């Protein structure tokens, strides 16, 4: 990128692919980060609230810290289930088996990296919940998804069965648009669809700085599919990098001086327009070529028009600066 306030372009290292010319853009797959919500851990509630039994602090393979459900925070739990499925283990003091399941389930939930929330409910302290859910024995494990209860299992379950149930729960959640996370855990990145083979070949070539191989792969991609807009844009960017590669300060200064002294000489105008575009001054590049087109006719005018259209591809057809320059070009031509 150019230094702020300066018109001198710095070299464009192909491997970094940064700045006005970002050749990795055609590989990017935009994904929106899901919202996050921090569940209130047991024992961290309002003053006077009875601390609940908690599992060890979450970590790799460790149990997650559960929320102990009561009448006050139950609406919050239901609301949370619109962001991520909430697994609720119902237990009782009189049932050691239910306490064991309650504690062990925390590690199973933690293995999902925040994609599941975990809560526990003492049916003796909150009998209304057990009655509303029709729970007749503990341990019973129920999930909430978008406010709706989903029975999972009653009694003890083998770890493999638990994972299978949780996997299915997450599939149902995803089908219903519930893909958030809890406890600040990052959502696992979505799998990225593979690039078409020639696009991947071009990207790999750019990563190792081989502009010739990238050009060849993208040219072949366009020959096979002339409507491949990503390949067309990437090829325009590669061409710009080839034209500006290795231009140092002396060459840039000479080009600018020649362009200033001979405003109607094509080659200096093309070089400086490339330098401006590569350095991020795309409006200056567009204005230079539009001005040349408005003053000239014949083959040189057409060459400037073709270069301008190629720079439009570099910047991107939806960029407002391109839309403005297209209007100016139309006025210059007609």
C-alpha positions in Angstrom: 0.0 0.0 0.0 1.1 3.6 -0.5 2.2 5.7 2.4 -0.7 8.0 3.5 -0.4 11.3 1.9 2.2 10.0 -0.6 1.7 9.2 -4.3 4.5 6.7 -4.4 3.4 3.1 -4.8 5.2 0.4 -2.9 6.0 -2.9 -4.5 3.1 -5.4 -4.6 4.4 -8.7 -3.2 2.2 -11.4 -4.7 2.3 -13.6 -1.7 0.8 -11.0 0.6 -2.2 -10.2 -1.6 -3.1 -7.1 0.3 -4.3 -3.6 -0.4 -6.2 -2.3 -3.4 -5.2 -5.4 -5.3 -6.4 -8.3 -3.3 -6.2 -11.4 -5.4 -7.3 -13.7 -2.5 -10.7 -12.1 -2.7 -12.0 -14.7 -5.2 -11.2 -17.4 -2.7 -13.0 -15.8 0.2 -16.3 -17.2 1.4 -18.0 -14.6 3.5 -19.6 -16.0 6.6 -21.4 -14.1 9.3 -20.3 -14.6 12.8 -23.1 -16.0 14.9 -24.3 -14.0 17.9 -22.9 -15.0 21.2 -24.5 -15.1 24.7 -22.9 -15.7 28.0 -25.0 -18.0 30.1 -25.2 -17.1 33.8 -23.2 -19.7 35.8 -24.7 -21.3 38.8 -23.8 -19.4 42.0 -23.3 -16.1 40.1 -26.9 -14.9 40.4 -28.5 -12.3 42.6 -27.4 -11.8 46.2 -29.0 -14.3 48.4 -29.4 -16.8 45.7 -28.4 -20.3 46.8 -25.3 -21.4 45.0 -25.8 -24.6 43.0 -23.5 -27.5 42.6 -21.2 -26.8 39.7 -18.9 -29.0 37.6 -15.2 -28.0 37.1 -14.4 -25.0 35.0 -14.7 -25.7 31.3 -11.6 -26.6 29.3 -10.5 -29.1 26.8 -12.3 -32.3 27.8 -13.5 -30.7 31.1 -17.1 -30.3 32.3 -18.8 -27.1 31.5 -20.2 -24.8 34.3 -24.0 -25.4 34.3 -26.8 -23.0 35.0 -29.0 -24.2 37.9 -32.6 -23.5 36.7 -35.1 -21.9 39.0 -38.3 -20.1 38.6 -36.6 -16.7 38.3 -34.1 -17.6 35.5 -36.2 -20.1 33.6 -37.5 -17.5 31.1 -33.9 -16.5 30.4 -33.1 -20.1 29.6 -36.0 -20.4 27.3 -34.9 -17.3 25.5 -31.3 -18.6 25.2 -32.7 -21.7 23.4 -33.4 -19.5 20.4 -29.6 -18.9 20.1 -28.3 -22.4 21.0 -29.9 -25.6 22.1 -30.1 -25.9 25.9 -29.6 -29.3 27.5 -31.3 -29.6 30.9 -30.5 -32.4 33.4 -33.2 -32.9 35.9 -32.0 -34.4 39.2 -32.8 -34.7 42.9 -30.9 -34.9 46.2 -32.5 -38.3 46.9 -31.0 -39.8 43.7 -27.2 -40.3 43.7 -27.6 -41.6 40.1 -29.2 -38.4 39.0 -26.4 -36.4 40.5 -23.8 -38.5 38.8 -25.5 -38.1 35.4 -25.8 -34.3 36.1 -22.1 -34.0 36.7 -20.9 -36.2 33.9 -23.1 -34.6 31.4 -21.2 -31.3 31.8 -18.1 -32.9 30.1 -20.2 -34.2 27.3 -21.7 -30.8 26.6 -18.3 -29.0 26.9 -17.0 -31.2 24.1 -19.2 -29.3 21.7 -17.3 -26.0 22.2 -20.2 -23.8 23.2 -22.7 -25.0 20.6 -24.8 -26.4 23.4 -25.8 -24.7 26.6 -26.0 -26.7 29.8 -28.4 -26.3 32.7 -29.5 -28.5 35.7 -32.7 -28.5 37.6 -33.4 -29.8 41.0 -37.0 -31.1 40.8 -37.4 -30.8 44.6 -36.5 -27.1 44.5 -38.4 -26.4 41.2 -41.2 -29.0 41.1 -43.3 -26.8 38.7 -40.8 -27.6 36.0 -40.9 -31.3 36.5 -44.7 -31.1 36.5 -44.9 -29.0 33.3 -42.6 -31.4 31.5 -44.3 -34.5 32.8 -41.1 -35.8 34.4 -41.8 -38.8 36.6 -38.3 -40.0 37.4 -34.7 -38.8 37.7 -32.4 -38.5 36.0 -34.2 -37.2 33.0 -32.5 -35.1 30.3 -34.5 -32.7 28.1 -33.4 -30.1 25.6 -35.0 -26.8 24.8 -34.9 -25.5 21.2 -36.5 -22.2 20.3 -38.5 -22.5 23.6 -39.8 -26.0 22.8 -38.9 -29.0 25.1 -37.4 -32.0 23.3 -37.1 -35.2 25.5 -33.6 -36.8 25.1 -33.4 -39.7 27.6 -34.3 -40.9 31.0 -31.9 -42.8 33.3 -28.2 -43.2 32.5 -27.0 -43.1 28.9 -23.8 -44.4 27.5 -21.4 -41.7 26.2 -21.8 -42.9 22.6 -25.6 -42.6 22.9 -25.3 -39.2 24.4 -23.1 -38.0 21.6 -25.5 -39.4 19.0 -28.4 -37.6 20.6 -26.5 -34.3 20.9 -25.4 -34.6 17.2 -29.0 -35.1 16.1 -30.1 -32.2 18.3 -27.6 -29.9 16.6 -28.8 -31.0 13.2 -32.4 -30.2 14.1 -31.2 -26.8 15.5 -29.3 -26.0 12.3 -32.3 -26.9 10.2 -34.3 -24.4 12.3 -31.7 -21.6 12.0 -30.3 -21.9 15.6 -26.5 -21.8 15.2 -25.2 -19.6 18.0 -22.8 -20.3 20.8 -22.8 -19.8 24.6 -20.3 -19.0 27.3 -18.2 -17.0 24.9 -17.0 -20.1 23.1 -16.3 -19.4 19.4 -18.5 -21.2 16.9 -16.7 -23.8 14.8 -15.9 -22.3 11.4 -18.3 -23.5 8.7 -16.7 -25.8 6.2 -15.5 -23.9 3.1 -16.5 -25.3 -0.2 -13.5 -26.1 -2.4 -12.5 -23.8 -5.1 -12.8 -25.0 -8.7 -9.5 -26.7 -9.7 -8.2 -23.9 -11.9 -9.1 -21.3 -9.3 -7.2 -23.3 -6.7 -4.3 -23.7 -9.1 -4.2 -19.9 -9.6 -4.4 -19.2 -5.9 -1.6 -21.6 -5.1 0.5 -20.0 -7.8 -0.1 -16.5 -6.3 0.8 -17.8 -2.8 4.2 -18.8 -4.1 4.6 -15.6 -6.2 4.3 -17.2 -9.6 2.3 -14.7 -11.6 2.9 -16.5 -14.9 1.3 -19.7 -13.6 -1.6 -17.8 -12.1 -2.2 -16.1 -15.4 -2.1 -19.4 -17.3 -4.6 -21.0 -14.9 -7.0 -18.1 -15.0 -6.8 -17.8 -18.7 -7.6 -21.5 -19.1 -10.6 -21.1 -16.7 -12.0 -18.3 -18.8 -11.5 -20.3 -22.0 -13.5 -23.1 -20.5 -16.1 -20.7 -19.1 -16.2 -17.2 -20.5 -18.9 -16.3 -17.9 -16.5 -17.0 -15.0 -16.6 -13.5 -13.5 -14.3 -14.4 -10.5 -11.6 -15.7 -12.9 -12.0 -12.6 -15.1 -11.6 -10.2 -12.1 -8.6 -12.2 -10.8 -6.9 -12.2 -14.2 -7.3 -8.4 -14.4 -5.6 -8.2 -11.0 -2.8 -10.5 -12.0 -2.2 -8.4 -15.2 -2.0 -5.3 -13.0 0.5 -6.9 -10.7 2.6 -8.0 -13.7 2.6 -4.5 -15.1 3.6 -2.9 -11.9 5.9 -5.6 -10.5 9.4 -4.3 -9.8 8.7 -0.6 -10.5 10.7 1.3 -8.0 10.6 5.0 -7.0 12.8 6.2 -9.9 10.7 4.5 -12.5 7.5 5.8 -10.9 8.9 9.3 -10.8 9.9 9.2 -14.4 6.5 7.9 -15.5 4.7 10.6 -13.6 7.0 13.3 -15.1 6.4 12.0 -18.6 2.7 11.8 -18.1 2.6 15.4 -16.8 4.7 16.7 -19.7 2.8 14.7 -22.4 -0.8 14.4 -21.3 -1.8 13.0 -24.7 0.9 10.4 -25.0 -0.7 7.0 -24.2 2.0 5.0 -22.6 2.9 7.3 -19.7 -0.8 7.7 -18.9 -1.3 3.9 -18.8 1.7 3.4 -16.5 0.7 6.1 -14.1 -2.9 4.9 -14.1 -1.6 1.4 -13.2 0.5 2.9 -10.4 -2.4 4.8 -9.0 -4.7 1.8 -9.0 -2.0 -0.5 -7.5 -1.4 2.1 -4.8 -5.0 2.5 -3.9 -5.7 5.8 -5.7 -8.3 4.3 -8.0 -10.3 7.5 -8.5 -7.1 9.2 -9.8 -6.4 6.3 -12.1 -10.0 6.4 -13.5 -10.0 10.2 -13.9 -6.6 10.1 -15.8 -7.9 7.5 -18.3 -11.3 9.1 -18.7 -9.6 12.4 -19.4 -7.3 10.9 -22.0 -10.3 9.2 -23.7 -12.2 12.5 -23.8 -9.3 14.3 -25.6 -8.2 11.6 -28.1 -9.5 9.4 -30.9 -8.5 6.4 -32.8 -6.5 3.3 -31.6 -5.0 5.1 -28.6 -8.4 6.1 -27.3 -9.5 2.4 -27.6 -6.4 1.2 -25.9 -7.1 3.6 -23.0 -10.7 2.5 -22.8 -9.7 -1.2 -22.7 -7.3 -0.5 -19.9 -9.9 1.4 -18.0 -12.4 -1.4 -18.2 -9.7 -3.8 -16.9 -9.1 -1.6 -14.0 -12.9 -1.6 -13.3 -12.6 -5.4 -13.0 -9.7 -5.0 -10.5 -11.7 -2.7 -8.3 -15.0 -4.5 -8.6 -18.1 -3.7 -10.6 -20.2 -3.0 -7.5 -17.7 -0.4 -6.1 -19.4 3.1 -6.2 -16.2 4.5 -7.7 -16.5 2.2 -10.7 -20.2 3.3 -11.1 -19.2 6.9 -11.1 -16.3 6.4 -13.5 -18.6 4.5 -15.9 -20.9 7.5 -16.1 -17.9 9.8 -16.8 -16.7 7.4 -19.5 -20.0 7.4 -21.2 -20.0 11.2 -21.3 -16.4 11.1 -22.7 -17.3 8.7 -25.4 -20.6 10.2 -26.5 
